[in-house]
Amino acid sequence: MGYDFTTIIDRSACGSSKWAGMRKIDPHTGPDVLPMSTADMEFLTAPEIREGLKTYIDTVIQGYTDPTQAYFDAVLDWQRRRHGYEGKQDWIVTTSGVVPAIFSLVNLLTEPGDGIIIQQPVYYPFSLAAKLTGRRLVNNALIRKEETYEIDFNDLEAKARDPRNKILIFCNPHNPVGKVWSREDLARLVEICAANHVFIIDDEIHNDLVMPGHRHTALPTVSAEASRICAYCTAPSKTFNLAGMQLSNIFIEDPEVRGRLSLSKLMGMSLSQVAISYEACRLAYEKGEPWLEELLQVVDGNAKYVASFLAEHIPQARCYPLEGTYLLWVDFGGLGLHHKELERLMLSAKLFLDEGAMFGKEGRGFERFNLALPRSAVESAMETAFPDYAVRRGFTSNIIIEHIYRRDGERINDVKEALDQAVKNGVKNLLVQPTHLMNGYEYGDLRSLLEKKYADQFESIKIGAPLLTSDEDFTKVALAMVNATKDAVKDDKTAVCFMGHGTSADSHNIYARMQEELRAAGYDNYFIGTVEAEPMAEDVVKMVKEAGYEKAILRPMMIVAGDHANNDMADVNDPESWYSVFTAAGLEVECQINGLGEIKAVRDLLVDHAKAAVNLADTGIVSQPNPENPDNEEKEPAGPEGGVLADGVYAIEAECEQSMFKIDSCLLTVKDGKMTAALTLGSASFDKMFAGTAAAAGLASDGIADGAEADGKTTFTLPVEALDKALDFAAHSVKKDTWYDRTLTFLSDTAQAQ
């Protein structure tokens, strides 16, 4: 190659906004780590441009400057030569950037409340151009396919028919998905917009950056109609790494629209651009083409390298083909991580990328890689981030998996699915780091599963310890809990109460152990309780009151602040929640919905456990067998797939979305296709139940099931409409004389014939 695309330039002291953003996140990042985020390049500008600008500075007075004829000739010739576009000189409006032009056109061509159509996932200023100007954001989301994206033309046509929707902001090539739209796609898009009087702001800032083997079509070249109804937005900034020059060329054939944009420049007294920017653009278009051709080969090679690397090291990641731009769009959804966890993973690996979520909710689980940097920097970044292991996550709770899917649209594997996927992907060396708080039944089940079902599926299996294992673990976590809450304790009348889950396993003693650790360290205002065992909320309240505290800060002693934190602890409408119990005792209550996993010291400790992981047989940890499944055998479904059971009586698990509802057991009777559940609760807090919502129960005159109380438990006989489906029920509180919604799911794969 004739040009230098290998030298790494330290931009830390030159005001680079991309580097400043990286250093803000991690001030200790060295100059050997290059950010792969904001879309500018880590390459010096083409030498022809640099040398030409030196001559220009030495010979030209830098006064108020208009575009020269040489400038216009270079712009028009470039468009004609590279894109087959026969634009006119008087169609050009120069602006300080494509984004400012987009904002100006939105303001000039629409009124507050009008609709602006965009196609997410897409460059985030498109949505800001609608939201920050008081317009309505109208999302014509792209259709994601296995290997590409497509425009949803049916949806676009429906949205374009709405006379309130006035503008489509279009990206060609598309940022971030890297798609180069076909002429056929563009023709149909123009047809829809023209028929419905929708003006197109056509952002083609990346249109020179088209990978080998692909052909770009500039929108206004599709037809005369296309040229009339669009603003064709171009710039040398992405192509030649000249973003700092702040210059764009906006081609607008429609004289009225062009006049409005020109008038807005006059009203803002922004009549011309910086003198040197005109010369930089002229030099780029006249002399920069050979440099650009080599750049495209470099970017294409980087994209192929990253795709190959990820296929080998993280086979769940999927790279969408890079057709245009230098921005690679990668789907990490196969890891099963929430998009915030994915972001933390990338930052911990020193990968400073643009998170997919910034381009719209359709981008969650994706990362955008800027590949305009030396190959050595790309290789170093990837090898540092993913040296040996593929990363996966598995959840043990199906109800949490379902909850996250309903909330975020993200499907997360359970543990067995994650392990099976690792086997399928050919993983040889497996390291499992549990996020269990203790060595309880779930940790033991996991170890047993690995030993009995997967020992011969991998060359090696290592496992890390639960969070609270050694004396040092208790000391570190206790200090972390205190440091996380100390700023909220304003006086000596405030207690901090951590709510754990509780278990019938011997490992339940970790809660008492943590209480002792806090006391020994002098933190007498810290209290530990649990949901499902002692000490319960009432016990903790008694201790807090006896110690003379008037206010209680409640936090979950759980890795994740999930349903238990939101319902068992903080639900103001649940009479049995910690919030209700504490307030009923006359205490002022503040709930903090923050799991232990949000504390950096706790995350660091789990990382330390992962680094210290040992072979399964060498843990030195003795796990108590789970009495419900001592051999960790997989339970076979009692009936065929689809949640259909033969007539009979079955012990079955029922899960409740509101976790304060303590289900002790459930017997399901199936007769002539109808199902009835004898649902037993572990307390006498509720005396009636109803198949339906709480609102319906309050109006019902029949269908209410009275509970049968015995030995502190209450049993209800309820109709079950279907298995494996969230069903609405209502439960009546004895204490509050109020109906509460309870969402139950009866799990067919747990059914055991009696």
C-alpha positions in Angstrom: 0.0 0.0 0.0 1.2 3.5 -0.8 -0.4 5.2 2.2 0.1 4.9 5.9 -2.8 3.0 7.5 -0.7 1.3 10.2 0.7 4.1 12.4 -1.1 4.5 15.7 -1.6 8.2 16.6 -2.0 9.3 20.2 -4.9 11.7 20.2 -5.2 12.1 23.9 -3.9 15.6 24.0 -5.4 17.1 20.9 -9.0 17.6 22.0 -10.4 14.5 20.3 -14.0 14.2 21.6 -13.9 10.4 21.0 -10.7 10.0 23.1 -12.0 12.3 25.8 -15.1 10.2 26.1 -13.0 7.1 26.5 -10.8 8.8 29.2 -13.9 10.0 31.0 -15.1 6.4 31.3 -11.7 5.1 32.3 -9.1 7.8 33.1 -6.3 5.1 33.3 -6.7 3.9 29.7 -3.3 4.0 28.0 -2.5 5.4 24.6 -2.2 1.8 23.3 -6.0 1.4 23.6 -7.9 3.1 20.7 -11.7 3.8 21.1 -13.9 2.2 18.4 -16.9 4.4 19.0 -17.6 7.9 17.4 -17.5 7.8 13.6 -14.2 9.5 12.9 -11.0 7.7 11.9 -7.8 6.9 13.7 -5.8 7.7 10.5 -4.0 10.9 9.5 -5.7 12.8 6.7 -4.5 12.0 3.2 -1.0 13.6 2.6 -2.3 15.4 -0.5 -4.8 17.2 1.7 -2.3 18.0 4.5 0.3 19.3 2.1 -2.3 21.4 0.2 -3.6 23.0 3.4 0.0 23.9 4.4 0.4 25.8 1.1 -3.0 27.4 1.5 -2.2 28.6 5.0 1.1 30.0 3.8 -0.4 31.9 0.8 -4.0 32.8 1.4 -5.4 35.5 3.8 -7.9 33.9 6.1 -10.6 36.6 5.9 -14.3 36.2 5.3 -14.4 33.7 2.4 -17.1 32.4 0.0 -16.9 29.1 -1.9 -14.8 29.5 -5.0 -15.7 28.3 -8.5 -12.9 25.7 -8.1 -14.6 24.5 -5.0 -18.0 24.1 -6.7 -16.4 22.4 -9.7 -14.6 19.9 -7.4 -17.9 19.1 -5.6 -20.0 18.7 -8.7 -17.3 16.6 -10.5 -17.0 14.3 -7.5 -20.7 13.7 -7.4 -20.8 13.1 -11.2 -17.7 10.8 -11.2 -18.4 8.7 -8.1 -22.2 8.7 -8.0 -23.5 9.6 -11.4 -25.3 12.6 -10.0 -25.8 15.6 -12.2 -26.4 18.2 -9.6 -26.5 21.9 -10.3 -24.3 24.5 -8.6 -27.2 26.6 -7.5 -28.8 23.6 -5.8 -25.9 23.6 -3.2 -26.4 25.0 0.3 -23.3 24.7 2.4 -23.8 24.1 6.1 -21.6 23.4 9.1 -22.6 19.7 9.0 -25.3 17.3 7.9 -26.9 17.1 11.4 -27.4 20.9 11.6 -28.9 20.7 8.2 -31.3 18.0 9.3 -32.4 20.0 12.4 -32.9 23.1 10.3 -35.0 21.4 7.6 -37.2 19.7 10.3 -37.8 23.2 11.8 -38.4 24.8 8.4 -40.7 22.2 6.8 -42.8 21.1 9.7 -44.7 22.5 12.7 -44.6 21.3 16.4 -46.7 18.1 16.6 -46.0 17.0 13.0 -44.6 13.5 12.5 -41.0 12.8 11.6 -40.5 9.3 10.2 -37.2 7.5 10.9 -36.1 3.9 10.6 -34.6 2.5 13.7 -32.1 1.2 14.6 -30.7 4.4 13.2 -28.2 7.2 13.8 -29.5 8.7 17.1 -29.6 12.5 16.0 -32.5 11.5 13.7 -34.7 10.9 16.8 -33.3 14.0 18.5 -34.3 16.1 15.5 -37.9 15.1 16.2 -37.9 15.1 20.0 -35.9 18.3 20.6 -38.0 20.3 18.2 -41.4 19.4 19.6 -42.2 17.0 16.7 -43.5 13.5 17.0 -41.1 10.6 16.5 -42.7 8.0 14.1 -40.6 4.8 13.9 -40.8 2.8 10.7 -38.5 0.1 12.2 -36.4 -1.9 9.9 -37.1 -5.6 9.6 -34.2 -7.7 10.9 -33.4 -10.8 8.9 -30.8 -13.5 9.5 -28.1 -11.8 7.4 -29.5 -8.4 6.6 -32.1 -5.7 7.2 -35.0 -4.7 5.0 -37.4 -1.7 4.9 -40.9 -2.4 6.1 -42.6 -0.9 3.1 -46.1 -1.8 4.2 -45.6 0.0 7.5 -43.9 2.9 5.8 -46.8 3.3 3.4 -49.3 3.3 6.3 -47.3 5.9 8.2 -46.8 8.1 5.1 -50.6 8.2 4.4 -51.1 10.0 7.7 -51.1 13.7 6.6 -49.6 14.7 10.0 -46.3 12.9 9.0 -44.4 15.3 6.9 -40.8 14.2 6.7 -38.8 10.9 6.3 -35.2 11.2 7.5 -33.4 8.5 5.5 -29.9 7.0 5.9 -28.1 5.7 2.8 -25.9 3.7 3.4 -27.5 2.9 6.7 -25.8 3.8 9.9 -25.5 1.6 12.0 -26.6 -1.6 10.2 -24.2 -1.1 7.3 -26.8 -1.7 4.6 -26.4 -0.3 1.0 -29.9 0.0 -0.3 -30.7 -1.3 -3.8 -32.0 0.9 -6.5 -35.3 -1.1 -6.3 -35.6 -0.3 -2.6 -35.0 3.4 -3.2 -37.5 3.5 -6.1 -40.3 2.1 -3.9 -39.4 4.4 -1.1 -39.6 7.4 -3.4 -42.9 6.2 -4.8 -44.5 6.0 -1.4 -43.2 9.3 -0.2 -44.1 11.2 -3.4 -47.6 9.8 -3.4 -48.1 11.0 0.1 -46.3 14.3 0.0 -43.6 13.2 2.4 -40.3 15.1 2.0 -37.1 13.0 2.2 -34.0 14.3 4.1 -31.5 12.0 2.5 -28.4 11.6 4.7 -25.7 10.2 2.5 -22.7 11.3 4.5 -21.3 7.7 4.2 -22.0 7.2 0.5 -18.4 7.2 -0.6 -17.6 4.4 1.9 -18.9 1.4 0.0 -17.2 -1.9 0.4 -15.7 -3.9 -2.5 -18.4 -5.9 -4.3 -21.3 -3.5 -3.4 -22.7 -0.7 -5.5 -24.3 2.4 -4.0 -27.1 4.4 -5.6 -27.6 8.0 -4.6 -31.2 8.6 -3.9 -31.7 11.6 -6.3 -30.4 9.6 -9.2 -33.3 7.1 -9.0 -35.7 9.4 -10.8 -36.6 13.0 -11.5 -39.3 12.8 -8.8 -36.7 11.6 -6.3 -34.5 14.6 -6.9 -37.5 17.0 -6.5 -38.7 15.7 -3.2 -35.4 15.3 -1.3 -32.5 17.1 0.3 -29.4 15.2 -0.7 -27.0 15.6 2.2 -23.3 15.1 1.4 -20.0 15.9 3.0 -16.2 15.0 2.7 -16.1 14.6 6.5 -16.6 10.8 6.9 -14.9 9.9 3.6 -11.6 11.9 4.3 -11.7 12.2 8.1 -12.5 15.9 7.9 -15.3 16.2 10.5 -13.5 18.9 12.3 -13.7 21.1 9.2 -17.5 21.4 9.8 -18.6 21.6 6.1 -21.4 19.8 4.3 -22.9 20.3 0.8 -26.7 20.0 0.8 -28.2 19.6 -2.7 -31.8 20.7 -2.9 -33.5 20.9 -6.3 -36.8 22.4 -4.9 -36.3 26.2 -4.9 -38.8 26.8 -2.1 -37.1 24.4 0.3 -33.7 25.5 -0.8 -34.7 29.1 -0.3 -35.9 28.4 3.2 -32.7 26.8 4.2 -30.6 29.6 2.8 -32.8 32.2 4.5 -32.4 30.4 7.9 -28.6 30.8 7.4 -29.0 34.5 6.8 -31.3 34.9 9.9 -28.6 33.2 12.0 -25.8 35.2 10.3 -24.2 32.0 9.3 -23.4 33.1 5.7 -20.3 31.1 5.0 -18.1 28.4 6.4 -14.5 28.5 7.7 -12.3 29.4 4.8 -9.9 26.5 5.3 -12.8 24.0 5.2 -13.7 24.9 1.6 -10.1 24.3 0.6 -9.9 21.0 2.5 -13.0 19.8 0.6 -11.6 20.9 -2.8 -8.3 19.1 -2.1 -10.1 16.0 -1.0 -12.3 15.7 -4.0 -9.6 16.6 -6.5 -6.6 14.7 -5.0 -7.9 12.2 -2.4 -9.4 9.5 -4.5 -6.3 7.1 -4.5 -6.2 7.4 -0.6 -9.9 6.6 -0.4 -9.5 3.4 -2.6 -6.8 2.1 -0.2 -8.9 3.0 2.8 -11.8 0.9 1.6 -9.5 -2.1 1.4 -8.3 -1.5 4.9 -11.8 -1.2 6.4 -13.0 -4.3 4.4 -10.1 -6.3 5.8 -10.8 -5.1 9.3 -14.4 -6.1 9.0 -13.5 -9.6 7.8 -11.0 -10.0 10.6 -13.5 -9.1 13.3 -16.2 -11.3 11.8 -13.7 -14.2 11.7 -12.4 -13.5 15.2 -15.9 -13.4 16.7 -17.0 -16.5 14.9 -14.1 -18.4 16.5 -14.1 -16.9 20.0 -17.8 -15.8 20.5 -19.8 -17.9 18.1 -23.1 -16.5 19.6 -22.1 -13.1 18.2 -23.4 -12.4 14.7 -21.8 -9.7 12.4 -24.1 -8.2 9.9 -22.4 -7.8 6.5 -20.6 -4.5 6.2 -21.8 -3.2 2.8 -21.2 0.5 3.5 -19.8 2.9 6.1 -16.8 1.8 8.3 -19.2 0.8 11.1 -19.7 -2.9 11.8 -23.0 -3.9 13.4 -22.7 -6.9 15.7 -25.5 -8.8 17.4 -24.5 -10.1 20.9 -28.0 -11.2 21.8 -26.8 -14.9 21.8 -24.9 -14.2 25.0 -28.2 -13.7 26.8 -27.0 -10.5 28.4 -29.2 -7.4 29.2 -27.9 -4.5 27.1 -26.6 -2.8 30.2 -24.7 -5.9 31.2 -23.3 -6.1 27.7 -22.1 -2.6 28.0 -20.3 -3.3 31.3 -18.8 -6.4 29.7 -17.3 -4.4 26.8 -16.0 -1.7 29.0 -14.4 -4.1 31.4 -12.7 -5.7 28.3 -11.4 -2.2 27.3 -13.6 -2.1 24.2 -15.0 1.4 23.9 -17.8 1.0 21.4 -21.1 2.6 20.6 -23.9 0.7 22.4 -26.6 -0.5 20.1 -29.3 0.9 22.4 -28.4 4.4 21.5 -29.8 3.8 18.0 -33.2 2.8 19.4 -34.7 -0.1 21.3 -34.2 -2.3 18.3 -30.5 -1.9 18.9 -30.4 -3.4 22.3 -28.0 -6.3 22.5 -25.9 -4.9 19.6 -22.6 -3.1 19.5 -21.3 -0.8 16.8 -17.6 -1.2 16.0 -15.8 1.7 14.3 -13.2 -0.1 12.0 -11.4 3.0 10.7 -8.2 2.3 12.6 -5.0 0.3 12.1 -5.4 -3.5 11.9 -2.9 -3.9 14.7 -5.1 -1.8 17.0 -8.2 -3.9 16.0 -6.3 -7.1 16.6 -5.0 -5.9 20.0 -8.5 -4.8 21.1 -10.1 -8.1 20.2 -7.4 -10.3 21.6 -7.4 -8.3 24.9 -11.1 -8.4 25.2 -11.7 -12.0 24.3 -8.5 -13.9 25.0 -9.7 -17.4 25.7 -13.3 -17.8 26.5 -16.8 -17.4 25.1 -19.1 -15.7 27.5 -22.6 -16.9 28.3 -25.3 -16.3 30.9 -27.9 -18.6 32.2 -30.8 -17.9 34.6 -32.1 -20.5 37.0 -35.6 -18.9 37.4 -38.0 -19.4 34.4 -40.3 -16.7 35.8 -37.4 -14.2 35.7 -36.6 -15.3 32.1 -40.2 -14.7 31.2 -40.4 -11.4 33.0 -37.3 -10.1 31.2 -38.7 -11.2 27.9 -42.0 -9.4 28.5 -40.2 -6.3 29.8 -37.3 -6.0 27.4 -38.1 -8.3 24.6 -34.9 -10.2 25.3 -34.9 -14.0 25.5 -32.3 -15.4 28.0 -31.3 -19.0 28.2 -31.7 -21.0 31.4 -28.6 -22.7 32.7 -29.1 -26.0 30.9 -29.8 -24.2 27.6 -26.6 -22.1 28.0 -24.6 -25.3 28.7 -26.1 -27.1 25.8 -25.3 -24.2 23.5 -21.7 -24.3 24.7 -21.5 -28.0 23.8 -23.1 -27.3 20.4 -20.6 -24.5 19.7 -17.6 -26.8 20.4 -16.5 -25.1 23.6 -13.7 -27.3 25.1 -12.8 -25.5 28.4 -15.7 -24.3 30.5 -15.5 -21.9 33.4 -18.7 -21.4 35.4 -19.0 -18.5 37.8 -22.2 -18.7 39.8 -23.7 -15.4 41.1 -25.3 -17.3 44.0 -25.1 -15.5 47.3 -24.3 -18.8 49.2 -23.6 -22.5 48.9 -27.3 -23.3 49.0 -29.5 -25.8 47.1 -29.2 -23.9 43.8 -25.3 -23.9 43.9 -25.4 -27.6 44.8 -27.8 -28.3 42.0 -25.5 -26.5 39.6 -22.5 -28.5 40.6 -24.4 -31.7 40.5 -25.7 -30.9 37.0 -22.2 -30.2 35.8 -20.8 -33.4 37.3 -23.5 -35.8 36.2 -24.6 -34.4 32.9 -21.7 -32.5 31.4 -18.4 -33.9 32.7 -17.8 -35.8 29.5 -18.9 -32.9 27.3 -15.9 -30.7 27.9 -12.2 -31.2 28.2 -12.3 -29.3 31.5 -14.9 -27.7 33.8 -13.9 -25.2 36.4 -16.3 -23.5 38.9 -15.9 -20.4 41.0 -17.2 -20.1 44.6 -20.4 -18.4 45.6 -20.2 -14.8 46.7 -20.1 -15.5 50.5 -17.7 -18.4 51.0 -14.6 -17.3 53.0 -14.2 -15.1 56.1 -12.6 -12.5 53.8 -15.7 -12.6 51.6 -18.0 -11.7 54.5 -15.7 -8.8 55.5 -15.5 -7.4 52.0 -19.2 -7.7 51.3 -20.1 -6.2 54.7 -17.9 -3.2 54.0 -19.4 -2.9 50.5 -22.9 -2.9 51.9 -22.0 -0.2 54.4 -20.2 2.0 51.8 -23.2 1.7 49.5 -25.6 3.1 52.0 -23.6 5.3 54.4 -24.5 8.5 52.5 -28.2 7.9 53.0 -27.8 7.6 56.8 -28.2 11.2 57.9 -28.5 10.8 61.6 -28.4 8.3 64.5 -32.1 7.6 64.2 -31.7 5.7 60.9 -31.4 2.0 60.6 -30.3 0.1 57.4 -32.1 -3.2 56.9 -31.1 -5.7 54.2 -33.6 -8.2 53.1 -32.3 -11.6 52.0 -34.3 -14.4 50.4 -33.9 -17.1 53.0 -33.7 -20.8 52.6 -34.4 -24.0 54.4 -30.9 -25.2 53.6 -28.2 -25.1 56.3 -26.6 -22.3 54.3 -29.3 -20.0 55.7 -26.8 -19.3 58.5 -25.0 -16.8 56.2 -27.6 -14.2 57.2 -26.8 -14.6 60.9 -23.1 -14.7 60.0 -23.4 -11.4 58.1 -25.3 -9.8 61.0 -22.4 -10.8 63.3 -19.8 -9.4 60.9 -21.6 -6.0 60.8 -21.9 -6.0 64.6 -18.2 -6.9 65.1 -17.3 -4.0 62.8 -19.3 -1.6 64.9 -22.2 -1.1 62.5 -25.0 -1.5 65.1 -27.6 0.2 63.0 -27.4 -2.5 60.3 -29.9 -5.3 60.4 -30.4 -8.5 58.3 -33.6 -10.3 57.7 -35.2 -12.6 55.1 -38.4 -13.2 53.1 -38.9 -16.9 53.5 -37.2 -17.8 56.8 -36.2 -16.2 60.1 -35.6 -13.5 60.9 -38.6 -12.2 59.0 -39.8 -8.6 58.6 -41.6 -8.6 61.9 -38.5 -9.8 63.7 -36.4 -7.1 62.1 -38.9 -4.4 63.0 -38.8 -5.5 66.6 -35.0 -5.2 66.7 -35.1 -1.8 65.0 -37.7 -0.4 67.4 -36.1 -1.8 70.5 -32.8 -0.1 69.4 -34.6 3.2 69.2 -34.5 3.9 65.5 -37.2 5.9 63.9 -36.4 5.5 60.2 -35.4 2.4 58.2 -33.7 2.2 54.8 -34.6 -1.0 53.1 -32.3 -2.7 50.6 -32.2 -6.2 49.1 -29.4 -8.5 50.2 -29.5 -10.2 46.7 -27.2 -10.0 43.7 -30.1 -8.7 41.5 -32.8 -6.3 42.7 -35.6 -8.2 40.9 -39.2 -9.2 41.8 -38.3 -9.9 45.5 -36.9 -6.3 45.9 -39.9 -4.7 44.1 -42.6 -6.9 45.6 -41.5 -8.5 48.8 -39.6 -5.5 50.0 -41.0 -2.3 48.4 -44.6 -3.0 47.3 -46.7 -0.3 49.0 -49.9 -2.2 48.2 -49.0 -5.6 49.6 -49.8 -5.9 53.3 -47.0 -8.4 53.8 -44.3 -6.5 52.1 -41.4 -5.2 54.3 -42.5 -1.7 53.4 -46.0 -2.3 54.8 -44.8 -4.1 57.9 -42.3 -1.4 58.7 -44.7 1.5 58.1 -47.4 -0.3 60.1 -45.0 -0.2 63.0 -44.7 3.5 62.8 -41.3 3.7 61.1 -40.4 6.1 58.3 -39.3 4.0 55.4 -37.1 4.6 52.4 -36.8 1.7 49.8 -33.6 1.5 47.7 -34.0 -0.9 44.8 -30.4 -1.7 44.3 -29.0 -5.2 44.2 -25.5 -6.2 45.6 -24.4 -6.7 42.0 -24.6 -3.0 41.4 -21.8 -2.4 43.9 -18.4 -2.5 42.2 -16.7 -4.1 45.2 -19.1 -7.0 45.0 -18.6 -7.4 41.2 -14.9 -7.3 41.7 -15.2 -10.1 44.3 -17.1 -12.3 41.9 -14.4 -11.7 39.3 -11.8 -12.7 41.8 -13.8 -15.9 42.5 -13.9 -16.6 38.7 -10.1 -16.1 38.5 -9.7 -18.5 41.3 -12.0 -21.1 39.8 -10.9 -24.7 40.3 -11.9 -28.1 38.9 -15.2 -29.3 40.1 -13.7 -32.0 42.3 -11.3 -29.6 43.9 -13.6 -26.9 45.3 -13.5 -28.1 48.9 -17.1 -27.0 49.2 -19.6 -29.5 50.4 -23.1 -28.8 49.1 -26.2 -30.0 50.9 -28.4 -32.2 48.6 -31.7 -30.5 47.5 -34.4 -32.5 49.3 -36.8 -31.9 46.4 -34.3 -33.4 43.9 -31.4 -35.0 45.8 -30.0 -36.7 42.7 -30.5 -33.7 40.5 -32.4 -35.8 38.0 -34.2 -34.1 35.2 -37.9 -34.5 35.8 -39.7 -35.8 32.7 -43.0 -34.1 31.8 -46.0 -36.1 32.9 -47.9 -35.4 29.6 -47.2 -34.6 26.0 -45.7 -31.3 24.9 -47.9 -28.2 24.9 -49.0 -28.4 28.5 -51.7 -31.1 28.1 -52.0 -33.7 30.9 -54.0 -36.9 30.9 -56.7 -37.3 33.5 -55.3 -37.8 37.0 -53.9 -36.0 40.0 -50.5 -34.3 39.8 -48.1 -32.5 42.2 -47.2 -29.4 40.2 -45.2 -26.2 40.7 -47.1 -22.9 40.5 -45.1 -19.7 40.2 -46.4 -16.3 41.2 -45.2 -13.1 39.6 -45.8 -11.3 42.9 -43.2 -13.0 45.0 -44.7 -12.2 48.4 -47.4 -14.8 47.7 -45.8 -17.8 49.4 -47.0 -21.0 47.7 -46.3 -24.1 49.8 -47.6 -26.8 47.4 -50.1 -27.4 44.7 -52.1 -30.5 43.6 -53.7 -30.4 40.1 -56.6 -32.6 39.3 -57.4 -33.2 35.6 -60.7 -34.7 34.7 -62.4 -34.7 31.3 -60.0 -32.1 30.1 -60.9 -29.6 33.0 -58.2 -28.7 35.5 -58.6 -27.8 39.2 -55.8 -26.8 41.5 -55.7 -27.3 45.3 -53.3 -24.4 46.0 -51.8 -24.3 49.5 -50.2 -21.1 50.8 -47.6 -21.1 53.5 -49.6 -18.7 55.8 -53.1 -17.5 56.8 -52.6 -14.0 55.4 -55.2 -14.5 52.7 -58.7 -16.0 53.2 -60.3 -15.9 49.8 -59.2 -16.3 46.1 -60.8 -15.6 42.8 -60.0 -16.6 39.2 -59.8 -13.1 37.7 -58.4 -9.7 38.5 -58.7 -7.9 41.9 -61.1 -5.4 40.3 -63.4 -8.2 39.1 -63.2 -10.0 42.5 -64.5 -6.8 44.2 -67.6 -6.9 42.1 -68.1 -10.7 42.0 -71.1 -12.3 43.7 -70.0 -15.9 43.0 -66.9 -17.8 42.0 -65.0 -16.8 45.2 -63.0 -19.6 46.7 -62.9 -19.6 50.6 -59.6 -20.9 52.0 -59.4 -23.9 54.3 -56.9 -23.1 57.1 -54.9 -25.8 58.9 -51.5 -25.7 60.7 -50.9 -22.1 59.7 -51.5 -22.8 56.0 -54.4 -22.1 53.8 -55.7 -24.1 50.8 -57.8 -22.9 48.0 -59.6 -24.8 45.2 -59.2 -22.9 42.0 -60.1 -23.5 38.3 -57.0 -23.6 36.0 -57.6 -22.4 32.5 -54.3 -23.5 31.0 -50.8 -24.6 31.9 -47.6 -22.7 31.2 -49.5 -19.5 30.8 -49.7 -16.5 33.1 -53.2 -16.5 34.6 -55.0 -13.7 36.5 -56.1 -14.5 40.1 -57.0 -12.3 43.0 -56.3 -12.9 46.7 -58.1 -11.3 49.6 -56.0 -10.0 52.5 -57.3 -10.7 56.0 -55.3 -7.9 57.5 -56.2 -5.2 54.9 -59.6 -6.5 53.8 -58.5 -5.8 50.3 -58.2 -7.8 47.1 -54.8 -8.0 45.4 -53.8 -9.2 42.0 -51.8 -12.4 41.8 -50.5 -13.7 38.5 -49.9 -17.5 38.6 -48.3 -19.9 36.1 -48.8 -23.6 36.5 -45.7 -25.4 35.0 -46.5 -28.5 33.1 -43.0 -29.8 33.0 -43.0 -30.1 36.8 -46.1 -32.2 37.0 -45.6 -35.5 38.8 -48.4 -38.1 38.8 -49.6 -39.0 42.3 
